[in-house]
Structures are given as structure tokens and as C-alpha cells.
Amino acid sequence: MAPSVAQIQQVVADPIQAAKQSVKAVEEVATTEETKTEVGAKGPSYPFYYPYFDVDEKFPPLELFDHVDPGTRADPKKPHLLTANVKTTNISPYLGTEVSGVQISELTKEGLDELALFVAERKVVVFRDQNFKDLGPDRQIEIAKHFGPIQRHPTSGNVKGYPEFHVVYRDGDNDRFREYTGGNRASNLQWHSDVSYEKQPPGTTFFFILDQPENGGGDTLFLSQVEAYNRLSPEFRKRLEGLRAVHSAVFQADFSRNRGGPVRREPVESEHPIVRVHPVTGEKALYVNQGFTRHIVGFKKEESDFLLNFLYDHVAKGSDFQIRARYEPGTVVVWDNRVTAHSANPDYDKNFRRHAVRLTPQAERPTEGHA
């Protein structure tokens, strides 16, 4: 059993040092002989975050809530985030900025509001040299909750005692991603927006790397659904306006159940507009993805498949509005799940370990609105 918050808290004057000692304490507990046997003699660098699957763990249905995006409160000049010491480099004109010289963990409430706005504007922000992975689970969750209630994933590996964490893990003996996407494929890329089947899907999303392949690879590909929408002709965009599509968690739940994994909450299906509007920037974006979108409401199957497949093909071929988020030790990627899609990139030897963690705050119900 994972230690309680009370067990891992320590009274230390320096809060960063306290957080590091907390993580060390829980990792010492996690690295028992049982854990060593489970993950191998040379286990993960952060065994506390080793994926945990409990088929008896159950969650109640999610309830709707009122959401105010923190970016609406932000100073557009971002004085608490983009200080004189901060260096920013755009990866692409349409999305993606690398940032160094600031610690997410040290941002004030105003700085976190500005982070929400900056991520909404740039879609994907890659923070370098962060201490985020060493803060301890409670502080990590506290920061993420600034952006909304954290989605607890119904089927993925989480952290024992901390279901807010979605753990991404692959090594020579574990490859759930390849199993999920299907092994007999020429490419294992699958563009998706995380858990878009929820009534209130995620907004500002955090992803931090713990272990990565030693020879490179294992990056994440991102694309701008805003630019994908903008590339369409005005007449075609008009045809998409008002259309809604069903996003489903059923396949994901069935996959987990059939392999003996957990289904912590019964799968849901939700209708969302094919074109949604960001509540802060007012930008319109496509909101369909091959991972979870199943059909267009009111269309016959052939009609729905034809239109959705065109949109999937359109975004997948849009290399000029895609980027590769490259990981280094200490990297934290923060993206806006409402206006992007992404895919894991399993371009590394299966014997290398890739270990990362996602915190997934939920946001508003997708709306069409008016840009």
C-alpha cells in the first residue's frame, strides 16, 4: 500500500528539499523486494510512479461542473511567467514553444493563470530543466488542480493511492500501447485528443518524463487543430458548422476488460461539436480524432465514415502544422487538449524504458460558440 500523505510529509524549512525528501521516502517504500522482482533488477528511476492496476478500484460517474478557464484572469503581458530571465523559442509558427529560465513549481497563482493563457495561445509549451518530477505527488496534483478537476482515468495504469496520475510506461516486457493500437500495423501513430469522450474533456494538460530511451526517440507528435480548421475552404468550413460527433470510451474499456485490466468507471459516450471554439482565445478548431470519435450524428454510416476519414487524413498529412516535442531530463510538456491532437511516437527499441506521467485537468463542455 502506498504511504499516506501524513507518512510522507516532513518538516523541512526548504519546500523544494522537503518535496525531494517526500519522493525519496515513498520511493524507498515502493522499492520493496516485491517491487524489485516486478520491475526487474534495474527498475525505473521513479518506482513510486510504476503503473498500478487494481481491477477492484471503482469510480463513480463524473458530475458536470462549472468551469472558468484560468486564462480568462491572466494579464496578456504575462509578467509573472515571462520574466526577463525567461528564454522562449518557437518550434513552429502555429504551435509549440520551448521555454527555459522559469520553474512551473515556483509560479504564483497569477503566473499559473498566465501559463493557461500562454498554452492556449501556443497550443504546446515545452518547459526545460524543471524540478517538477521531484516535487512529490501532492504538490504536483495541487499545481494541476489550478486548471480544473483532474480526470481519473478509468482504465490506464495509475499510482497506488493517487488515481489522479495517468502513467505511461513501456519497457521490454510491457507494451500496452502497441497492444492497444494493434501490432500488425505499418505505423503505430494514432492521433487523438485525450479522453475526448468525457462530457467535459481536458484543457491544460501536464506531462512529465521520468525515464527515456538512451539513444533518443520516444518523443510526442502534436498538431494544431486550429490551423487544420483554417486550412479548409470557407465553404467546407460552413458545412462543418453545426455538426456533432459521438466520442466513445467503449473500445478502451472493452480492451482493458478483455485483457483482465480494470474498468473503474463504466464507459461513456458524448456528443461534441465537430468545430469547437476556445473559451479564451476565441479560435475555432476541429474536434475529431481517430482515437475516440465514432460517427457524425444524423449521418448514415457511409456518409459519416467518408467525412471523418477525410478529416483524419487531413490532419495526419499536415506536417506543416505538426511538431515533435523532444524530451530531455527535466522536461515538462504542457498542452491545450482542446485545440491540439497528439500521438506517441514509439520509434525506439522495445528494450528501452520510457516512463512518463500525465495530469489531466478537465475543462468546459465543448461549445460551437462564435469566434
Number of C-alpha atoms within 10 A of each C-alpha: 7 15 15 11 13 7 11 19 18 15 9 11 8 8 12 17 15 19 25 15 20 22 22 17 18 23 18 13 16 21 18 12 9 10 16 15 12 12 16 11 10 8 16 20 13 20 22 23 26 24 18 17 18 15 14 10 13 13 14 8 11 13 7 10 13 10 14 14 21 20 24 15 15 22 15 11 11 17 13 18 24 19 12 8 9 12 13 14 12 15 18 14 10 20 25 28 22 18 21 17 17 19 16 17 15 14 16 12 14 18 19 25 23 26 25 27 25 23 23 27 20 19 27 30 27 24 23 19 15 19 18 22 22 21 21 22 21 14 14 18 19 11 19 20 16 17 25 23 17 21 22 21 20 23 25 22 22 24 20 19 13 16 19 21 26 25 22 22 22 21 18 10 11 14 14 15 15 15 11 13 14 11 11 9 9 6 12 18 18 17 22 23 25 21 22 27 22 21 21 23 22 26 25 28 24 19 21 22 20 25 20 21 19 12 9 14 16 22 20 17 18 25 28 28 29 24 22 22 22 15 14 13 10 10 8 10 14 11 10 15 13 11 17 22 22 19 25 22 22 14 13 18 21 16 16 18 14 9 8 12 18 22 24 21 17 14 18 15 17 17 20 27 23 23 25 28 22 24 21 17 13 12 20 22 22 25 27 30 25 17 22 22 24 19 22 23 15 11 14 11 12 10 13 17 15 11 15 21 13 12 20 15 12 15 23 18 11 14 11 13 21 25 19 17 21 15 23 16 15 17 24 27 23 23 27 25 28 29 27 28 28 24 19 17 16 19 14 17 15 15 12 17 23 22 24 21 23 20 25 29 24 25 25 20 17 21 14 18 14 11 11
